[in-house]
Amino acid sequence: MRHGVAGYKLGRSVGQRNSLRKTMIIQLFTHERIRTTRAKAQAIRGAAEKLITLARNSGNGSDIDKVNARRLAAARLGNPAAVRKLFEDLGPRYANRNGGYTRMLKLTPRLGDAAEMVLLELVEG
């Protein structure tokens, strides 16, 4: 039984799965859209939206709150350029939006294995 088991395994070990999620979230923030399989997009969508919410909410906080939010994002992403873009560009862009920062658009199946493909992109602020 799978009671209480959450998340997507994606056919990988724990370390590979964490690295894949981190890399895909960094790519999403850097390029603002990525083409990937539906399962991978669903696996990273929630974490990406939580990071954007963290950046959005830190704009209204004190200096200590801003530093703590950046530290949390840096610990989860590990990429200074992605953290900078998250807090300087994406956070203010979605300041007046209550959620739903990403959009998944269905694409044609991949030719090699007919995997369901989607375009995961950030919506306009």
Beta strands, then each sheet from edge to edge (+ up, - down):
strand 1: 33-37
strand 2: 102-106
strand 3: 117-122
sheet 1: 1+ 3- 2+
end
